Amino acid sequence: MAENEISHERTAGSEPIALVISVFILGALAGLGAAALMLILEGIGDGAQWLSNLAVENGFGTVSLWRLVFVVAAALIAGCVWWKLRTRTKRVPSVAQAVQGAIMPVWQSITHVLLQILIVGTGSSIGREVAPRELGALLAQRYCALLKLDAATTKMLVAVTAAAGLAGVYDAPLAGTMFAVEILLADIRIRTVGVALGASATAAFVADSITGRHAYYDVAAWQNALGGQFPVPANVTAFAVICGIVCGFLGAWFRILSSWAGKHKPQGVGIVWAMPLAALCTGLVAIWMPQVMGNGQKVAQSIFNTSLLPQLGGISVPFVVLILMLAKAVLTIATIRSGASGGVLQPGIAVGACAGALLGLVWMLVFPGTSLSIFVFIGAAALLSASQQAPLMALFLVMELTESPIALAVPAGVAVMMSVMVSGLVLKTYSRS
């Protein structure tokens, strides 16, 4: 076994130029795939909105009613197709399994990817980032098989191309790099990091060239958030310690419950009714809180900019944020439990943003003058790092999505450290129980 591993390493390392070319090709393919999926997602969302407005203009109900119809109908279609895929054809392996050598069947994998985009585009509460990762893994496997590359090289290229899909869809090359080396490969050798960064940077560049570059979260408050104070005020770093502890606990339980939901998905025809039921719950909640629909971007954006928060009668802002946080977490877990495939990165950011806002509102009573957006940012990074058990990936992803100033890496890094430590203890305790 050791001899084979050494042989693979020599094969992969003896042709560095070929490896570099492969990284650029696969990164470009991942970027093209990510851009295509984003355009399809936007098309589905815009189409559903247009049909909703058309129906309302002609006197057929309300926009909320038609959102409910579309999310349930899409979930029903996806549930039926997934039932057939999972019981009548070769099952699609996870990206982690594909990295370890499990073959991704072509048409089943493409169908699997498109179904994820369909349900997210129409409003189901789940992340969209698994789809570009699966597409990237599929492309890399076919490329490596075509060139008859050795097992070690194939494993690395499948992992970095899958992560490049994430980088392309979110314009986050550093997060894509860390996703590959922290989560998929658990390998931080210089060569691996370099290959992962090359693939993710290429994918982000190609995707940006097609879809245009813009911050995923519009956080205009960054311009005056620190009031010209560098480094960050000490009270913000003190807040990060407390926020990291709280978000570490919450993030660990979000991970536990999400994992539980994934392991208890319907294995048979139950998905046909379970997915529409979860979608129905999402649509009903969205009548009062439309931000809960989709992958979580609207939830986090409304927390970064509290003027976008839903109006719930005379309920104060903290209670609105609390309700929004609980609703997003519960609906995401319910969607996963119903049998849907998708990610939890953006839902995790949304839940963390709410947690950071709640803690920040209390903190600002004692230390007024700091922008709430800073506390939201810290909470999002801390909870995501705990739920994913990937501190660097989480920190880089939230910083890239918000285009935050580098000065905020200090308090966010402190919060991430605390969250990882606390979540590790919670997960270890839970595994022993």
N, C-alpha and C positions, 0 to 999 in steps of 0.2 A: 504493500500500500504506500509506504513511504517512498519507494522507488518511483511509483507511478506519479505521486505528487511532485517529486523533484523533476521528473520528465516533463510533466505538464508545465511547470514553472519555466523550464528552459525553453519549451516550445513557444510559450507566450512571450517570453522576454527576448528571444533571439531575433524577433522581427519587430522592433519598435516602430518603424515607419508604417508597417502594415497595421499595427495596433492603433496608431494615431489616426490613420485614414479611416479605419473602422469606427473609431469614436466619433469622428466628424460626420460620417455617413449616418450612423445610428442616431446621433443627436439631432441631425437635421430631420430624419424621419419621425423621431419622437415629437419634434416641434411642429412638423406638418400635421401629425395626428392630433396633437393637442389643439392646434388652431382649428382644425376641422370640427372637433368635438365642441369647442367653444361656440363656433358659428352655428352648429346644429342646436346647441342648447339655447342660444339666444333666439334662434328662429322658432323653436317650440314655445318659448316664453312669450315672444312677441305675437305669435299666431294665436295663442290662447287668449292673450289680452285683447287682441283685435276682435276675435270672435265674441268675447264677453261684451265688449263695448257695442258691437253691432247688434247683439241680442237685446241689450238694454235700450238702445236707441229705437228699436222696433217694438218696445213694450213687453219684452219677454223676460221679466224678472230683474234681478240686480246683479252687479258685478260679483258680489260675494257668492251668490247662488251659482253662477257659472264657474267661478273658481272651484267651488265644491264639486260641481259636475265633472270638470276636467280632471281634477286630481284623483277622483274615485275611478273614473273611466280609464285613465292611464294605468292606475294600479291594478285594475281588473285585467286589462290586456297584458300587462307585464307579469302578473301572477299566473295567468294561463300559459304564457310562453315559457316562463321559468319552470313551471310544473312539468311541461313537456321536455324541456332541456335537461332537467335534473333526473327525470325518470325514464326517458326514452332514448337519450343519446349519451355520448361520452361527456361526463361532467367537466366543467371548466375549473382547473385548479386555481388556488390563490396565487398571487404574485410571489409570495414567499416559497410556495411549493414549486413554482416555475423556476425560481432561482436555483433550487436544489435538484432540478432536472425533470420535473413533471412536465409532460408535453401539453401545450395549449392547443386544442383543436381549432382550426381556422374559423369556420363559419359559426361554430358555437360560441367562440370567444368574441367575435365581432357582434353577434346578436346580444350576448351578455353585456357588452360595453354599451351598445345603443339603448338597451332597456334601462340601464342606469341613468343615462342622459334623459330619457323620456320621463321617468318618474320625478327626477329632480327639476326638470324644466317645467313640469306642470304643477310642482309644489310639494311633493312628498318631503318629509323632514329627514334628510340624509345628505351626506357629503357627496360631491361629484368627483373627488380626486382619485378614486380607485379606477375609474374608467380609463383615463389616459395612462395610468401605470400599467394596467392590463394590456392595453394596446401596445405600449412600448415593449413589454415583455414578449408579446407575440411576435412583433417585428424582429426583435433581437434573436429570438429562437430560430426563426426562419432564415435569417441572415447567417447565423453561425452554422446552421445545418447545411446551407448552400455552399459555404466555403470550407466545410468540414473542419472547423476549429476544434481544438482539444477541449476537454471537459472544464478545466480550470479557467481558461479564457472565456468559454461560453458562459460559465456561471457569473463571472465578473461583468461581462457585457450585458447579459440579461438584467442584472441588478441595476447597473448604472443607466441603462436605457429606460427601464421602468421608472426610476427616479427622475430621469430627464423629462418624462411625461408630466410628472408633478411640477417640475420647474417650468415647463412650457405653459401649462394651463394657468399658473399663478405668477409668472414672471419672477420666479424665485430661484435663481441658480444656486445660491449658497444653501438654501433649505433642501433643494434637490440633492445636492452633494452629500449633505449630512444624513438625509434619509437613506441614501445608498450605503454609506459607511457605518452609520449607527444602527440602523434597523435591519436592512436586508443582508448585509455582509458581515457586520460586526468586525470590520477590518479597517484599521486606521493607518496602514502602511502608506508611505509617501506615494508610491506608484498607484495604489488604489484610489487615494484621494485625488490625485491628479487626473486620472481617467474619469472619475465621477464628475469632477468639476468641469472638465472639457465637454463631456456629454451634456450636462445640465446647462452650461453657458450657451452652447450651440443651440439647444432646444429653445431656450428662452429668446435668443436672438431671432431665430426663424419664426417662432410664434408671434413675437412682437412685430416683425416685418409684415405679417399678414393681418393681424387683428388690431395693431396699433398699441402703443405703450401708454399705460395710465396706472395710477395707484389703485389697488384693489379696494382700499378703504380711503375715503376722502376725509382727511383729518386736518382741516384748515387751521385748527387751534394750535398746531405745532409751531406756527410762525411766532406766536407770542406766549407759548405755553410756559417757557422757563423765565420769561420776563428778563431775558438777557443774563440770567445767572448761570455761570459755568464755574465749577462743576455744578451738578444738580444739588439743590438744597438738601441738607442733611436729613430733614424731616421726611423727605421722599424716600431716601434709602432706609430710614427706620420703618416707614410704612411697608417697604418691600419685604422686610423680614416677617412682619405679621401677615401680610398678604400671601407670602410664600407658604407659610404654615397652613393657613386656611385653605388655599387653593390646592395644596398638596393633598390634604384630606379629601376635598371634593373631587379632585382629579382622579385620585385612586379609586374612589367609588364609581365615578363615571366609567372608568376603565373596567372595573369589575362587572358592573351591570351591562355594559355594552358587550363584553365578552360572553356573559351569561346569555344574553339575547341571541348572539350569533350562534352559540352552541345549541340553542333550543328552537331553531327555526323549524317550521313544518317540513316534514320529509316527504309528504305526499300531496294529495289533493287539497289539504288544508290551506295551502298558500293561496288558493283561488279565492277564498273568502276572507282570509286573515289580512291580506294586503289591502283590499278595498276597505275593510273595516278600519285599519290604521289610517288610511288616507281620509276616510270620512271623519274620523276624530280630528285630524289635522285641519281639514276644511272647516269644521264647525268652530274650532278654536280661532281660526283665521278670520272669522266674521268679526270678532272683536279685536284680534291681534294679528293682522295680516303679515307681520314680520316673521311669524313662526314658519311660514311656508318656505320651502327650498332648503338650501344647504347651510344656512345660518348667517350668510353675509348681511342680510337685512337686519337681523337682530343686532349684530355687532355694530353695524353702521349707525343704527338708531341710538345705541349706547354711547358711541363716540360723539354723536351729535344729538343731545337729548331733546332738541326741538322736534326730532322725528319720532319720538316715542308715541305710541298709541294713546288716545285719550279714553280713559275708563271712568267716566263720570267724575266724581270728586276725589278719586283715589290719588294720593300723593305720589310723587315720582319714585321714592324708594320702594313702595309697594308695587308699583307698575313694573319696575325693574325686577323685583323678586318673582312676581308672577310670570314675567317673560322668561326668566332663567329657568324656572321649574317647568314651564310649558315646553320650552325647547328641549330640555333634557329628557323629559318623559316621552314626548312625541318621537324623538330620535330613537330612543331605546325601543319604543313600541313598533316603529317602522322596521328596525332591524329584526325584532322578534317575529314580525309578521312574515318574514322570509325575503325581504328586499336585500339586495346587495348594494353596497356603497360605502362611503368613508365616514369618519368621525372627526377629521381635522377641523373643518369649519364649524361644525356643531360644538366641538370642544372650545374653539376660540370664542364662539358666541356665549357659551356658558361662563367661560372665564372672564369675558368682558363684563358681563352682568355682575359677577362676584366682585371684580375689581371696583366697579362703580358703587356697589353697596358699601363696601369697606371705605372707599374714597369719600363718599358723602358723609360718613361718620367722622373720618379723619379731618375733613375740611372744617368741621365745627371747632376743632382745636387749633388747626393750622390753616386758616383761610388764605386765599390768594393764589393757590396752585390750580391749574386747569384740571378738571375732572378727567380729561382725555388721557393724562399721564397715568392716572390710577387704573383706568380702563385698560390701557396698554400693558401695564405690569400684570394685572390680573389675567389677561388673555395669554400672555407668555407663560406665566406660572402654571396655570391649570393645564394648558396644552402639554407642557413638559412632563407633568405628572401623569396625564392620561395616556401619553404615548411612550413614556419612559425613554425620552430622547431629548435631553436638554438643549443641545446645540441646534438640532433641527427645529425645535419649537421656537427658540429665541430668534434664529435667523428668519424663520418663516414670518413671524409676526412683525419683525422689523422691516422685512422686504414688502410685506403687504401694506404696511402703513407708511413706508418710506420715512421712518422715524429718524430723528437726529441721533448720531452716534453717542451723544452724551447720555441718552437713556439706556444704553447698554449696561451701565453700572448698576442702577437700581434693579433693572430687569434681571441682570445676571444674579444679583443677590436673591431675588425672589425665586428664580429658577433653581438655584442651589437649595434653598430651603424646601421648595416644593418636592424636589426629587428625593431629598432625605426623608421627609415626612411620608410621602407616598410609598417609598420603599418599605418603611416600617409597617404601614397599613397593609400593603400587598403581602408582605411576609407573614403578618399575623393572620390575614384572611386565608392564605394558603395552608396554614397549619390547623385551622379550625375545621 
